[in-house]
Amino acid sequence: MDIRSKRTWAALLLAAVAAAGCDSTDETTKPTPGAVDSLVVVPDSGAVSIGAVIQFTAVAYDSAGQVTSATIDWDSSDESVFTIDAQGRVFGESEGVAWVIASVGTVVDSAVVRVTAATRGWFTQPSGTTGTHLNGVYFLANGRDGWVVGDAGRVLRTYDAGSSWAQQSATTSANLHAVWFTNANEGWAVGNSGTVLRTTNGGLNWSRVLNTFAAENLLDVHFANRDSGWIVGENGVILRTTNAGTSWQRTVLGSDHLYSVSFFGSLDGWAVGRSGAIIGTHDGGASWFSVQGTVTASDLRAVWRVSESRANAVGIGGATPRTVAGPDTTLWEAVEVGAPHVLDGVYFTSGTTGWAVGFGGGGGLILRSDDGGASWLSQSPPSTSSALNDVFFVNAQSGWAVGDNGTIFHTVTGGLP
């Protein structure tokens, strides 16, 4: 961000002060020699780990562009992310992004600071739910606000990137399998016996949605925007809304269970399921077509569509099929990473980089691909005998994996050591 943009942004924070303490000045009034006319914070951005310190300084200039002495006031735009002392030293408190604000009266400049965990690779975050299987995870783009759902109606909420988790009341005892938020307030969770839950206040309260008329176990939910969303489940059921859940259209495609659904935009989507079922849509789910030919006979448990042409699925027996460009259309090709693996979750942050989670070798398994799913390498999560059921990333570095027995793993390095 250039200095002019930073000053404009930061000046908004002190607009009330400026309005209260500054009268308009006639343009013929001469500036006071030595008075502070501008500030420049150095550096203009920085990164610090939790518990560490980074130093910022500010240089004051008068109206002639000469350096002048001044007492700088330092503030943090979010003290839950970092605090700052009177000397401009920033102390990392929890993961997130916030602003350093330097001011002399109403003259302001700012710098952005990103705080990350100090640990590399994957590490454990205590969930407080040791005996509960956790099945779905979702985070907002800020990487701080997230939700996890699990068996027996369990809903967990974090405001600090998972450093701490608190239970929310979902008013259901049904096993919940997936969760999705369309903004910081509006979210959806789905589960057994046709359970669809909705919140409009960030999960403080959840209510049962009764207009889906579904009784099947519902296994995944995906929204392209606030209005357009899809739910899939057992016995080939697909529920679709185009008006933020005011109404739902129900479609049943055969009898194969559909375990996962993913869209790129509001028109192009894939759903996958039992016995290698892969179905697609180009009209937002108004109609669906089946992929011809046998890509795999294994159950496909998750799918992620990262672009119009690129998608990846994972499943039983180490199945990891992916899309490739064909002469006239997008095609699916078979890829496998090993028969002993059971893969239940997949997420790609780009056409090349993605992660898959599941169970293999007697414990939780995390795989990473850097070539679009053509090949996969095992990463090293903390030792666990619990299966991992879902994975979610907000960027190429910051992600979470959740699983059985209350397991939550986190990385700020893309899983790399």
CORQUIWO-V950198 format. One record per backbone hydrogen bond with DSSP energy under -0.5 kcal/mol. NH is the residue of the N-H (numbers start at 1). CO is the residue of the C=O. If there is no record, write none. Layout:
# CORQUIWO-V950198
NH&CO  NH&CO
This chain:
# CORQUIWO-V950198
6&2  7&3  8&4  9&5  10&6  11&7  12&8  12&9  13&9  13&10  14&10  14&11  15&12  18&14  19&15  20&16  21&17  22&18  29&26  35&32  37&61  38&61  40&59  42&57  46&112  48&114  50&116  51&92  52&49  54&90  56&88  57&42  59&40  61&38  62&66  65&62  68&60  72&70  73&103  75&101  77&99  81&78  82&78  83&91  85&89  88&85  90&54  90&88  91&83  92&52  92&90  93&81  94&81  96&115  98&113  100&111  101&75  102&100  102&109  103&73  104&107  107&104  108&106  109&102  111&100  112&44  113&98  114&46  115&96  115&113  116&48  121&416  122&380  123&410  125&408  132&129  134&403  135&149  136&149  138&147  140&145  143&140  146&144  146&158  147&138  148&156  149&136  150&154  151&133  153&150  153&174  154&150  154&151  155&168  156&148  157&166  158&146  161&144  163&160  166&157  168&155  170&168  176&150  177&190  178&190  180&188  182&186  183&186  187&185  187&199  188&180  189&197  190&178  191&195  192&175  194&216  195&191  195&192  197&189  198&207  199&187  202&185  204&201  206&169  207&198  209&196  210&208  218&191  219&232  220&232  222&230  224&228  225&228  229&227  229&241  230&222  231&239  232&220  233&237  234&217  236&233  236&256  237&234  238&251  239&231  240&249  241&229  244&227  246&243  249&240  251&238  253&236  254&252  258&233  259&257  259&272  260&272  262&270  264&268  265&263  268&264  269&267  269&281  270&262  271&279  272&260  273&277  274&257  276&273  276&298  277&274  279&271  280&289  281&269  284&267  286&283  289&280  291&278  295&293  300&273  301&299  301&314  302&314  304&312  306&304  306&310  307&310  311&309  312&304  313&321  314&302  315&319  316&299  318&315  318&341  319&316  320&335  322&333  323&311  324&331  326&329  331&324  333&322  337&318  341&338  342&359  343&315  343&341  344&342  344&357  345&357  347&355  349&353  350&353  354&352  354&369  355&347  356&367  357&345  358&365  359&342  360&363  363&360  364&384  365&358  367&356  368&377  369&354  372&352  374&371  377&368  379&366  381&379  388&358  389&402  390&402  392&400  394&398  395&398  399&397  399&411  400&392  401&409  402&390  403&407  404&387  406&132  406&403  407&404  409&401  410&123  411&399  412&121  414&397  416&413
